[in-house]
Structure formats: C-alpha cells, structure tokens
Amino acid sequence: IRVDTISQELRGVSTATIKEYIRYFEEANLIYRSEQLDVQGKKMLKAKNKIYLTDCGIRWAVVPGVDVFKKETELGFAAETMVYKHIRDYYDALPEKYRVGYLQDERGLEIDVAIQDFGQDKPLQYVEVKMRTQSAIRDKDAIVAYGLQGHPGYIITKGHDDFGLSERGKTSLYRFPVGAFLYMMGQMLDRLNRQ
C-alpha cells in the first residue's frame, strides 16, 4: 500500500489520519501488515507494506460483485490472504522470533511470503501463491531468481493434483495444492498450541 496514494484518492484525508486508521485496523485484528523484508539503509524510508485482511469474508462483504469462483484474480487474492494468515499465525506462535513479510526488488520481482529469523538478514523460506490454471514457474520468476540453496521454496497451487518436487536454479521447489497446504499449516499450529 502507498499511504500517499490513498490520501489522494480520499481527497481531504491526510496521510497521518490514514496511518492512524491502519494502526487501528491492525490493533482491532481486522488486518495484517506484511513488511517488505529486503530493504536496508535509506531504502527503508521508501519500503512499502502489504495489507491482508484477517478474514477473506471482510472483502466479500464490502466489495460488491466479488466472485472467487469466476475470477482467477479474486481467487488469487483470497488464497494469498489465507496462506499469509496461516503462515503468520504459525510463526507468531513459535517461541523463537521470526518475521513474516514479503520480498520485492527494484525490477518489481516479488515473493508473496518470506520468513526471516529476527537475528538474521537473510530469509529462511519463500512461499509463492499461484492460483491460475496451468501456472508455470519460469526461470525469471522471483522464487527462482532469489532461490535459497538448502531451503526449498513452496509454490501454492490451485489444482488438487498439482503437487511435487522440482529443481530450479539454486533451489528446490515444492508444489502444494492450496487446500493441502492450509490443512497442513492448521495441523502444525494446532499441535504447537497443545504443547
């Protein structure tokens, strides 16, 4: 999100007011703020945050005509929101401290979800959500270009039969159907909470 763009769209509302509302929404657990993790030095001043609703139903309630079954872009928004929420909830529950955010470089290459240890500058894990039919991963895609040696990347897919392991560039990529991934993360979080 860009607060100054929102301010221009809502003529007469200052950027300070918009920042306060975003903080209120976050404190009320209506949104998650996903930080850009790959910024250092002066670039931190220009870093942008992504915002995810804590529940996809909120979007469907306030945006008329949203149909995730007919529009792949809407399905993509919903799936990315659910994947981010499950990953964030899991890492927030761990006793160690992790940051969950996203990566984006100057060229616009972006990884939807990146997990980073607080004590480290390098991300530990990458997750990319692809909700298009026949969503191919190309060598120029961020998850391959940023590839982490020794740490597999995860591609969350639309099709229930779209799964498996492949080697691309410096990293291994595991493809998971979105339903299986969300179920697995829910089970891991449940097990963690019982300990």
C-alpha positions in Angstrom: 0.0 0.0 0.0 1.0 3.6 -0.5 -0.5 5.9 2.1 0.0 9.0 -0.1 -1.9 7.3 -3.0 -4.8 6.5 -0.6 -4.7 10.1 0.6 -5.1 11.4 -2.9 -8.0 9.0 -3.6 -9.7 10.1 -0.4 -9.4 13.8 -1.1 -9.1 15.8 2.0 -7.9 12.9 4.3 -4.3 13.4 5.5 -1.7 10.7 5.4 -1.4 10.9 9.2 -5.1 10.1 9.6 -4.8 7.2 7.1 -1.8 5.8 9.1 -3.8 6.1 12.3 -6.7 4.2 10.7 -4.4 1.5 9.5 -2.9 1.2 13.0 -6.5 1.0 14.5 -7.5 -1.7 12.0 -4.3 -3.7 12.9 -4.9 -3.4 16.6 -8.5 -4.5 16.1 -7.3 -7.6 14.3 -9.0 -6.7 11.1 -5.8 -6.5 9.0 -2.3 -7.9 9.0 0.6 -5.6 7.9 3.2 -7.5 5.8 6.5 -5.7 5.9 8.9 -5.6 3.0 11.9 -7.6 4.3 14.6 -7.0 1.7 15.3 -3.3 2.4 18.3 -1.8 4.2 19.7 1.7 4.7 17.9 4.6 3.1 15.7 2.2 1.2 13.8 1.5 4.4 12.3 5.0 4.2 10.6 4.0 0.9 9.7 0.5 1.9 6.0 -0.4 1.3 3.8 -2.6 3.4 1.2 -5.0 2.0 -2.0 -5.3 3.9 -4.0 -8.5 4.2 -7.5 -8.8 5.7 -7.6 -11.3 8.6 -10.6 -12.9 7.1 -11.4 -13.1 3.4 -15.1 -12.7 4.2 -14.5 -9.0 5.0 -13.6 -8.3 1.4 -16.6 -10.1 0.1 -18.8 -8.2 2.5 -17.6 -4.7 1.5 -16.7 -5.1 -2.2 -19.8 -5.9 -4.3 -19.5 -8.4 -7.1 -16.5 -10.3 -5.8 -16.7 -13.9 -7.1 -13.7 -16.1 -6.4 -15.2 -18.9 -8.5 -15.4 -16.9 -11.7 -12.4 -14.5 -11.4 -8.9 -16.0 -11.0 -7.5 -12.7 -9.7 -10.1 -12.7 -6.9 -9.3 -16.3 -6.1 -5.6 -15.3 -6.1 -6.3 -12.5 -3.6 -8.3 -14.9 -1.3 -5.7 -17.7 -1.5 -2.7 -15.4 -0.8 -4.6 -13.9 2.1 -5.3 -17.3 3.6 -1.8 -18.6 3.0 -0.3 -15.5 4.6 -2.6 -15.7 7.6 -1.8 -19.4 8.3 1.9 -18.8 8.0 1.8 -15.7 10.1 -0.3 -17.4 12.8 2.1 -20.3 12.9 5.3 -18.3 13.2 3.7 -15.9 15.7 3.1 -18.9 18.0 6.7 -20.1 18.0 8.8 -19.2 21.0 11.6 -18.1 18.6 11.2 -14.8 16.9 10.5 -14.7 13.2 9.4 -12.0 10.8 6.9 -12.9 8.1 6.7 -10.4 5.2 7.4 -10.3 1.5 10.3 -9.5 -0.9 10.3 -7.1 -3.8 13.3 -5.7 -5.8 13.7 -2.6 -7.9 12.6 -4.5 -11.0 9.3 -5.5 -9.4 10.1 -9.1 -8.8 8.1 -10.2 -5.8 7.8 -13.2 -3.5 4.4 -13.3 -1.8 5.6 -14.6 1.6 9.1 -14.7 3.1 10.0 -15.9 6.6 13.1 -14.4 8.3 14.7 -15.0 11.7 14.9 -11.8 13.7 18.7 -12.2 14.2 19.4 -12.7 10.5 19.2 -10.6 7.4 18.5 -13.4 5.1 15.1 -15.0 4.7 14.7 -18.7 5.7 11.8 -19.6 3.5 9.9 -18.4 0.4 6.3 -19.1 -0.5 4.6 -18.1 -3.7 0.9 -18.4 -4.4 -0.2 -19.3 -8.0 -3.9 -19.6 -8.4 -4.1 -19.6 -12.2 -4.9 -22.7 -14.2 -1.6 -24.1 -15.6 0.5 -21.7 -13.6 4.1 -22.3 -14.8 7.2 -21.2 -12.9 9.7 -19.5 -15.2 13.4 -19.0 -14.5 12.9 -15.3 -14.3 10.2 -15.6 -11.6 11.3 -14.2 -8.2 11.1 -17.5 -6.4 13.7 -19.0 -8.8 15.8 -15.8 -9.2 16.1 -15.3 -5.4 16.4 -19.1 -4.8 17.8 -20.2 -1.4 20.3 -23.0 -1.5 19.5 -25.6 1.1 16.0 -24.1 1.8 13.2 -25.3 -0.5 10.7 -22.8 -1.9 6.9 -23.5 -1.8 4.6 -22.9 -4.7 0.9 -23.0 -3.5 -1.2 -24.1 -6.4 -4.9 -24.2 -7.5 -5.3 -27.7 -8.7 -5.7 -30.5 -6.2 -3.4 -32.7 -8.3 -0.7 -30.1 -8.9 2.0 -31.1 -6.4 5.5 -32.4 -6.4 9.2 -31.5 -6.2 11.3 -29.9 -8.9 14.8 -28.5 -9.0 15.1 -24.9 -10.4 18.2 -22.8 -10.3 19.7 -22.8 -6.8 16.6 -24.1 -5.1 14.2 -27.0 -4.8 10.5 -26.1 -5.3 7.7 -28.0 -3.7 4.3 -27.5 -5.2 1.3 -27.9 -2.8 -2.4 -27.6 -3.6 -3.8 -24.7 -1.5 -6.2 -26.9 0.4 -3.5 -29.4 1.5 -1.1 -26.6 2.4 -3.7 -24.8 4.6 -4.7 -28.1 6.2 -1.1 -28.9 7.0 -0.4 -25.4 8.5 -3.5 -25.7 10.6 -2.5 -29.1 11.9 1.0 -27.8 12.7 -0.4 -24.8 14.6 -2.8 -27.0 16.5 0.0 -29.3 17.5 2.1 -26.3 18.6 -0.7 -24.9 20.7 -1.2 -28.2 22.5 2.4 -28.3 23.7 
